[in-house]
Every structure is written in C-alpha cells, then in structure tokens.
Amino acid sequence: MLIKEGAVEKLKRVSPSQVLTYLILTLGAIVVVYPFFFMVNNSVKTGREILHSSWSLPSKITFTGYTGVFEELDVLLLFKNSLILAVSITLLNALLSALAGYAFAKIPFPGRGRIFGFMLLTMMIPGVLFLIPTYVLIYNIGWVGRYEALIIPSAVSVFNIFLVRQFMVGIPDELVEAARIDGAGEIRIFLRIILPLARPALATVAILTFMGSWNDFFGPLLYLNRPDRWTLQLGLLQFRGTVPGENSEQIWALTTLITLPIVVVYFFIQEQFVKAFANVSLSK
Amino acid sequence: MTSLSAAHDTPLAAPGRASLWFRVRRGAWGYVFVSPWVLLYLVFGLYPLALSFYLTFFDYSFVNPENRAFVGIGNWVQGITDPLYWRGIWNIVLNQAVFITLKNGIGLITAALLFRITWGARFFRTIYFLPVITSTVVLMTIGDNIASPGGPVQRWMIDAGILDQPVFWKTYDTLPMIVIALINTWKWFGISTVILLAGMYGIDPRLYEAAAVDGARGWDMFRRITLPMLRPQLFFLLVVDVINGLQMFTEVFSIGFSIYGGVNNQALTPVLYLYAQAFDRANVGYASTLGLLLAFLIAGLTALQFRFIRSDAD
C-alpha cells in the first residue's frame, strides 16, 4: 500500500522537462556505449563481413576471432607480463606510500616539514622532462628489456604518498600516542593501527596504480619492446599491424579480451573506481 | 614539550643540540619509513633531473656515450628554431582547444542534467565513466575504425547528406588532431561529469532558495550561482588538461600515425617528435633539450593560469 502510493507520487512528479532530461542522458549513454558495442559485435563476425559492413550485426555468430588470436599470438603471455608489472608496481606502491605517508603524518622527525615541502615541489615537474634522462640511466644500468626498468622507478610515486599522508592526518593522534605509551613500537603501530584504518586511501592508491600500469603503453614501448616481454597494450599494437584484413575479427577479439576483465571489476566496485580517478567523494 | 624532556634526558649537553639529537633519535623510524622513497627519488628523480640539463649541452647517443661532443647552447638554439617542434606545439594547441572545450562543456551539461534527476543518476554516471577506465590503445583502435572512411560514422553522415563522399581524414592538414580530440572527448568527459557533479552537490541549497525568492529561474540560477561556484573545479580541470594535453603521445601513435605524425607531420606532437629524435635519429642531447623546453612551457602555462584565473576566482 505504502509502496504503491510512493510510486504514484513519483509518477506524478515526472514533468516534461524531466522526460527531456532522461532522453538526453539516455542518448548520451548510447553514444558512450556504442564503440564498445562496435568492438564486441565485430569480434563475433568474420573479417570479410567487417570489411564490407563494420556496422551491421553478424549474419552468423562465429568465434574464429577468439580461436584465431590465440593461434597467432601468445595472449596468455601478454596477460602474464601485464599482470607481473601491474601487481608488483601496485604492491610496492601500496606498501611504500603507506610507510612514507605514515611518517609524514604521524611521526614528528626533524626536517619532516622541509622534506615534505620538497616532495610537493617535485610533484609539479612535468613527467616529459624525465623521459630521456631516465632512459639513458636505465640503458646504462642494463635494464632495457627487463621488468625492473618499469617496476623499480615506479615503485613509489610522490602523488601516492601525498594522497595517503592527507588521509592519515585525519586519524586521531590519540590512537597513536596511546599505543606508544603502551610501549608499542612504530612497526607494530603501523601494522596494527594505521594500515587497517588507512584502507580507503590505500584502495585509491591500488586502483590508480594498477590501472595506470595496466593501461600504460609508453613505458612498455620504451623498455620492453621484444615479443617475450610485450604487455597487452603493446602486444595489441604490434599485433594490429600484422593482421590481414580478412582476419580483422582477431583484433576485435583481442581488444574485447583486454577490456573485459577491467570492465567486470569496474562494475563490481565502480564507486571506488570513480572516487579514485576523480578524487572526489560522491555522497549526495 | 619535546625540548623540555630532551633537556632532562641529557642535562650536560647544550640544550639546542641535545633537543635536536633527541628529536632525531625519537623520530628515527620516520627516517626509516621515508627512506625507500628518498633513495628511489635520488636515483630516479634527482639524478635524471640533473642529467637532463647536462645532456642538453652535448651531442650524445646511447650506443657511443664516450663519443659525446660538447655543443654549448647549440641544442637550445636548434630547438627554439625547429619548425617541426613548433608544428607539434601548434597541433597540440589546436587539439586541446577542441578537446578542452568539448570535454568540459559536455561534462558540465551532463553534470547539470544528472543533478536534476532523482532516479538513475548513479547508473548514468557508471556508464559515462566506462571509457575513462579503458585503455587508450583499445579506444584509439576502436575510434580509428569508427571514424574511418568505410566506418559507421561516415556512412551515417553520407546517408544523412552531411558528406558527399568518404573523407580520408588522416591525410588532411588539421582533421587528424580534431578527430583525435573528439575521440579523447569521448574517453575523458566522464571525469569532468563526476568532478563537476560533486561540486554541484557541494553548493549550499540556500543560495538557490534565496535566488528563487528573488524570482530567479533555472538558467539564471545556473549562470549566476552554479557556474561561479564551480570555478575551483573548472580551474582544476583546465590546469590538469593543459598539463596532460601537451604531453600527448600514445593517442597519436596508437591511432596509426608514424613517429613523425604522418607524411606532412599533420599529427606530430612535441613528445612524438622528441621520441623520434632520440630513438630514430639518435640525437639524445637534442631530445633531452626538447623535453626541457616542453617542461618549461608547461610550467609557464600553469603559472599563467594560476596568476590570471585563480586570482580572479578568489
């Protein structure tokens, strides 16, 4: 009874301008989703059909794209390489930015303010400046073609430390002080009190770092440009250039395979994704 | 507090020194915890920073680092007068003019619409954000095929009578950067939507109530209240867009242009060009100079924005 009344109330409130609003928003959603549809749709067509009409629905659904791409390309190796990089960079960043963030937020040590200020200053330097000199350095160390080239320099980012530190400043000092009076050491405080409380900030760090590494193209192009080290993004680009037109469904199968895992995870924890990327709270 | 207890601890030493030593010892774990970052930053931050300046004075190649030749400010003179470098800058300016306007304009419109509705805002937001989390290489592969002469968009435009015949836009002088801006708009407008929507939720509703009492209507409220209150968010978006836009590489490369941005450099960007100089022509010192030039340009533009837009907003 109550529910019904509420529903009627809602229906009554819908004005023509609201209908128009929903219409525009739906149109926008269709435009946003269409390219994804285009990709999946073409992944189950034949290359010949894609050449003639890439827009039409499949006359007959085939999975030759998926079987073909696995024959032509070591797709699992691409996934493995991308995962090795993304997982190790993410774990290192979560750990090291939590440690540094905790120190900057809760352990007073002489020079802290100055080091933190200097850190903020370096955040302003555009990344392009480091491109060539870092390559020279990595080349001289002998890391070109090795995972270390991408993992070690990205093991911790100033932005992530800043993010965690800002969050940890909000944790009450009394919690930490009380533990110190009880005789707990800094490592114990860090593991038992700080880490559990800082989980939201660390989730943001993890999502941003993982996605940044997973979607990175420039880094692998510079340092891992050999077939046994290709990541998904680099493998896709290299593969694209070798596929003849009549097999182009393989490209769409590969792009679908690359996109699917991320989209699935995104739909489960989209609130955290949006928060992380936009760095805003979305409570209405 | 700290200096007092420190004086108690070591009464014989000079107070200032004792307290510093005590504070250093008490905060020792602080140094331990920040040391991984400090070490990494020294090696992969400060050293490359210094190296980038050093390299600009040399003719240097990866393969024969011993054979470097000192060229003074030669690289700088060459960079400032290099027509290809400025072609890249011009391309990016064109690209970003279209991109920043559309991305933030569409973001503002969708945010305003989502702010009005009572049901389903979360659903639309989730959809609009989907391209943001998808990889650039995948999206450019799709965008390239959708916009291609045989693709669905051009077919639709021909059917609708907007085009007479297929357009091979990649060979045009200005079209490539505009098409890339359109695809990038599609990828990134969701960020603007979300940030501006959060900003709108943060505006005090009493402002609107007061304006309504004064007889203000929808559009007036948007122009007089919403837009001015969103200045911090719009400013933030603009600054970040300019910084990222000037460093564009992956988009152009993964939509299928060569590292010189096509035969007429119609899609050349500064980063593409410095990549070509370093890895195709082995002019490492020159490439490093181009990177520094771009960094200075970005820093200058950011400072200008803070100077002229931010001070306006405060």
Chai-1 contact restraints between the chains, C-beta under 6 A:
chainA,res_idxA,chainB,res_idxB,connection_type,confidence,min_distance_angstrom,max_distance_angstrom,comment,restraint_id
A,T21,B,L113,contact,1.0,0.0,6.0,A-B,restraint_1
A,T21,B,R116,contact,1.0,0.0,6.0,A-B,restraint_2
A,T21,B,I117,contact,1.0,0.0,6.0,A-B,restraint_3
A,L25,B,L113,contact,1.0,0.0,6.0,A-B,restraint_4
A,L25,B,F124,contact,1.0,0.0,6.0,A-B,restraint_5
A,A29,B,F124,contact,1.0,0.0,6.0,A-B,restraint_6
A,A29,B,I127,contact,1.0,0.0,6.0,A-B,restraint_7
A,V32,B,I127,contact,1.0,0.0,6.0,A-B,restraint_8
A,V32,B,Y128,contact,1.0,0.0,6.0,A-B,restraint_9
A,P35,B,I142,contact,1.0,0.0,6.0,A-B,restraint_10
A,M39,B,I142,contact,1.0,0.0,6.0,A-B,restraint_11
A,S54,B,G151,contact,1.0,0.0,6.0,A-B,restraint_12
A,W55,B,P152,contact,1.0,0.0,6.0,A-B,restraint_13
A,L96,B,P36,contact,1.0,0.0,6.0,A-B,restraint_14
A,L99,B,F33,contact,1.0,0.0,6.0,A-B,restraint_15
A,A100,B,F33,contact,1.0,0.0,6.0,A-B,restraint_16
A,A100,B,V34,contact,1.0,0.0,6.0,A-B,restraint_17
A,A100,B,W37,contact,1.0,0.0,6.0,A-B,restraint_18
A,A103,B,G30,contact,1.0,0.0,6.0,A-B,restraint_19
A,A103,B,F33,contact,1.0,0.0,6.0,A-B,restraint_20
A,A103,B,V34,contact,1.0,0.0,6.0,A-B,restraint_21
A,I107,B,G27,contact,1.0,0.0,6.0,A-B,restraint_22
A,I107,B,W29,contact,1.0,0.0,6.0,A-B,restraint_23
A,I107,B,G30,contact,1.0,0.0,6.0,A-B,restraint_24
A,P108,B,G27,contact,1.0,0.0,6.0,A-B,restraint_25
A,F109,B,G27,contact,1.0,0.0,6.0,A-B,restraint_26
A,F109,B,G30,contact,1.0,0.0,6.0,A-B,restraint_27
A,P110,B,R23,contact,1.0,0.0,6.0,A-B,restraint_28
A,P110,B,V24,contact,1.0,0.0,6.0,A-B,restraint_29
A,P126,B,A295,contact,1.0,0.0,6.0,A-B,restraint_30
A,P126,B,I298,contact,1.0,0.0,6.0,A-B,restraint_31
A,V128,B,Q247,contact,1.0,0.0,6.0,A-B,restraint_32
A,V128,B,V271,contact,1.0,0.0,6.0,A-B,restraint_33
A,V128,B,G291,contact,1.0,0.0,6.0,A-B,restraint_34
A,V128,B,L294,contact,1.0,0.0,6.0,A-B,restraint_35
A,V128,B,A295,contact,1.0,0.0,6.0,A-B,restraint_36
A,L129,B,S52,contact,1.0,0.0,6.0,A-B,restraint_37
A,L129,B,G291,contact,1.0,0.0,6.0,A-B,restraint_38
A,L129,B,A295,contact,1.0,0.0,6.0,A-B,restraint_39
A,F130,B,P48,contact,1.0,0.0,6.0,A-B,restraint_40
A,L131,B,G291,contact,1.0,0.0,6.0,A-B,restraint_41
A,I132,B,A278,contact,1.0,0.0,6.0,A-B,restraint_42
A,I132,B,A287,contact,1.0,0.0,6.0,A-B,restraint_43
A,I132,B,S288,contact,1.0,0.0,6.0,A-B,restraint_44
A,I132,B,G291,contact,1.0,0.0,6.0,A-B,restraint_45
A,P133,B,P48,contact,1.0,0.0,6.0,A-B,restraint_46
A,P133,B,L51,contact,1.0,0.0,6.0,A-B,restraint_47
A,P133,B,S52,contact,1.0,0.0,6.0,A-B,restraint_48
A,T134,B,P48,contact,1.0,0.0,6.0,A-B,restraint_49
A,L137,B,P48,contact,1.0,0.0,6.0,A-B,restraint_50
A,Y139,B,F62,contact,1.0,0.0,6.0,A-B,restraint_51
A,P153,B,F44,contact,1.0,0.0,6.0,A-B,restraint_52
A,A155,B,L40,contact,1.0,0.0,6.0,A-B,restraint_53
A,V156,B,W37,contact,1.0,0.0,6.0,A-B,restraint_54
A,V156,B,L40,contact,1.0,0.0,6.0,A-B,restraint_55
A,E186,B,W29,contact,1.0,0.0,6.0,A-B,restraint_56
A,N215,B,S135,contact,1.0,0.0,6.0,A-B,restraint_57
A,F217,B,V137,contact,1.0,0.0,6.0,A-B,restraint_58
A,F217,B,T250,contact,1.0,0.0,6.0,A-B,restraint_59
A,F218,B,F249,contact,1.0,0.0,6.0,A-B,restraint_60
A,F218,B,T250,contact,1.0,0.0,6.0,A-B,restraint_61
A,Q233,B,S135,contact,1.0,0.0,6.0,A-B,restraint_62
A,Q233,B,V137,contact,1.0,0.0,6.0,A-B,restraint_63
A,L236,B,V137,contact,1.0,0.0,6.0,A-B,restraint_64
A,L237,B,V137,contact,1.0,0.0,6.0,A-B,restraint_65
A,L237,B,S254,contact,1.0,0.0,6.0,A-B,restraint_66
A,T255,B,V138,contact,1.0,0.0,6.0,A-B,restraint_67
A,T255,B,T141,contact,1.0,0.0,6.0,A-B,restraint_68
A,I258,B,V138,contact,1.0,0.0,6.0,A-B,restraint_69
A,T259,B,T134,contact,1.0,0.0,6.0,A-B,restraint_70
A,T259,B,V138,contact,1.0,0.0,6.0,A-B,restraint_71
A,I262,B,I133,contact,1.0,0.0,6.0,A-B,restraint_72
A,Y266,B,I133,contact,1.0,0.0,6.0,A-B,restraint_73
A,Q270,B,T126,contact,1.0,0.0,6.0,A-B,restraint_74
A,V274,B,F129,contact,1.0,0.0,6.0,A-B,restraint_75
A,V274,B,V194,contact,1.0,0.0,6.0,A-B,restraint_76
A,F277,B,V132,contact,1.0,0.0,6.0,A-B,restraint_77
A,A278,B,I191,contact,1.0,0.0,6.0,A-B,restraint_78
A,A278,B,V194,contact,1.0,0.0,6.0,A-B,restraint_79
A,A278,B,I195,contact,1.0,0.0,6.0,A-B,restraint_80
A,V280,B,I195,contact,1.0,0.0,6.0,A-B,restraint_81
A,V280,B,A198,contact,1.0,0.0,6.0,A-B,restraint_82
A,L282,B,A198,contact,1.0,0.0,6.0,A-B,restraint_83
A,K284,B,Y201,contact,1.0,0.0,6.0,A-B,restraint_84
